[in-house]
Amino acid sequence: MPEGGHPLLAREGWVHIGIAVGAAALVHALAGWLWALPLWVAALFIVQFFRDPPRRIPTGPGVVVCPADGRVIAVDEVEDPYLKRRARRVSIFMNVFNVHSNRSPVGGDVKELWYSPGKFINASFDKASTENERNALWIRTGDDDVVVVQIAGLIARRILCYARPGDVLARGERYGFIRFGSRVDVYLPPTSEVRLSLGDKVSAGSDILGMLR
């Protein structure tokens, strides 16, 4: 199902983009393009970082979509630290060149939210899941429980989550954003089927992470 009616640049970046483009334009006008070139390059980087293109959301029962753009760095079975159960975990690492808008992996009711302050170690390290600043969202979809966790990284210092307990999210719906390079973990019931492998590059909302059974 294709999306529509959403700006191509995330609203989280409008101020940053405006400042960067304004500074580059001012220096260009006062001192010439050569002096302004580094600022135009920086502005271009900021624009690409905050891009937020529409995605085609897969349909069908039990589908779990990727909550983030990036590379799969973990597919394993672990103890879910939030619901205290065995779970299948998939971790996706976002570098500074990925889209950083986060999307709900499933459609359902938001049951709980947990924010944990913490460190800012490299998000590709496994210990980042339990030691870094993070924001976890528990979503009930049918009879299944899914937890999706936004994790800050070495450079990322701002986790934005707009969902709250009692909200209803659609599959693939934008619910948050992380600046600038980070990680998202998804905890699925142990009976779930994961359809990704280590090293896979994925797109949020449009790529299927797995299936609930």
Long-range contacts (C-beta under 8 A, 24 or more apart in sequence): 1-56, 1-57, 1-58, 1-59, 2-54, 2-56, 2-57, 3-54, 3-55, 3-56, 3-57, 3-172, 3-205, 4-54, 6-52, 6-54, 6-174, 7-52, 8-51, 8-52, 8-53, 8-54, 9-47, 9-50, 9-51, 9-52, 10-50, 10-51, 10-52, 10-100, 10-101, 10-177, 12-50, 12-160, 12-177, 12-179, 13-46, 13-47, 13-49, 13-50, 14-50, 16-46, 16-50, 17-43, 17-46, 17-47, 17-50, 20-46, 20-47, 21-47, 48-97, 49-96, 49-97, 49-100, 49-179, 49-180, 50-100, 51-99, 52-99, 52-101, 52-174, 53-99, 55-103, 55-172, 55-203, 55-204, 55-205, 55-206, 56-205, 56-206, 57-170, 57-171, 57-172, 57-205, 57-206, 58-171, 58-172, 58-206, 58-208, 62-211, 62-212, 62-213, 63-106, 63-171, 63-208, 63-211, 63-212, 64-105, 64-106, 64-146, 64-186, 64-188, 64-192, 64-208, 64-209, 64-210, 64-211, 64-212, 65-103, 65-105, 65-106, 65-171, 65-172, 65-204, 65-205, 65-206, 65-207, 65-208, 65-209, 66-92, 66-103, 66-105, 66-196, 66-202, 66-203, 66-204, 66-205, 66-206, 66-207, 66-208, 66-209, 67-92, 67-102, 67-103, 67-104, 67-105, 67-148, 67-184, 67-186, 67-204, 67-209, 68-92, 68-94, 68-98, 68-100, 68-102, 68-103, 68-184, 68-202, 68-204, 69-94, 69-98, 69-99, 69-100, 69-202, 69-203, 69-204, 70-94, 70-95, 70-98, 70-183, 70-184, 70-201, 70-202, 71-95, 71-199, 71-200, 71-201, 71-202, 72-196, 72-197, 72-198, 72-199, 72-200, 72-201, 72-202, 73-124, 73-183, 73-198, 74-126, 74-185, 74-198, 75-194, 75-196, 75-197, 75-198, 77-190, 78-187, 80-147, 80-187, 81-129, 81-130, 82-112, 82-114, 82-136, 82-138, 82-147, 82-149, 82-187, 83-138, 83-145, 83-147, 83-187, 85-189, 85-190, 86-190, 87-147, 87-187, 87-188, 87-189, 87-190, 88-187, 88-188, 88-189, 88-190, 88-192, 88-194, 88-210, 89-185, 89-186, 89-187, 89-188, 90-185, 90-186, 90-188, 90-194, 90-196, 90-209, 90-210, 91-129, 91-183, 91-184, 91-185, 91-186, 92-183, 92-184, 92-185, 92-186, 92-202, 93-123, 93-124, 93-182, 93-183, 94-123, 94-153, 94-178, 94-181, 94-182, 94-183, 94-184, 95-181, 96-155, 96-180, 96-181, 99-203, 99-204, 100-177, 100-178, 100-179, 100-180, 100-182, 101-174, 101-176, 101-177, 101-204, 102-148, 102-150, 102-161, 102-174, 102-175, 102-176, 102-177, 102-178, 102-184, 102-204, 103-172, 103-173, 103-174, 103-175, 103-204, 103-205, 104-137, 104-139, 104-148, 104-163, 104-169, 104-170, 104-171, 104-172, 104-173, 104-175, 105-139, 105-146, 105-148, 105-171, 105-186, 105-209, 106-139, 106-141, 106-144, 106-146, 106-169, 106-171, 106-212, 107-141, 107-168, 107-169, 107-170, 107-171, 107-173, 108-139, 108-140, 108-141, 108-142, 108-146, 108-168, 108-169, 109-139, 109-140, 109-141, 109-166, 109-167, 109-168, 110-137, 110-138, 110-139, 110-163, 110-164, 110-165, 110-166, 110-167, 110-168, 110-169, 111-138, 111-139, 111-140, 111-145, 111-165, 112-137, 112-138, 112-165, 113-137, 113-138, 113-161, 113-163, 113-164, 113-165, 114-138, 118-152, 120-152, 120-153, 120-154, 120-156, 120-157, 121-153, 121-154, 122-153, 122-154, 123-151, 123-152, 123-153, 123-154, 123-156, 123-181, 123-182, 123-183, 124-153, 124-183, 128-153, 128-183, 129-183, 129-185, 132-183, 133-159, 134-159, 135-159, 135-161, 135-176, 137-161, 137-163, 137-175, 139-169, 141-212, 142-212, 144-188, 144-189, 144-192, 144-212, 145-189, 146-186, 146-187, 146-188, 146-189, 146-212, 147-186, 147-187, 148-184, 148-185, 148-186, 148-187, 149-184, 149-185, 149-186, 149-187, 150-176, 150-178, 150-182, 150-184, 151-182, 151-183, 151-184, 151-185, 152-178, 152-182, 153-178, 153-181, 153-182, 153-183, 154-181, 155-180, 155-181, 156-180, 156-181, 156-182, 172-204, 172-205, 172-206, 188-212, 189-213
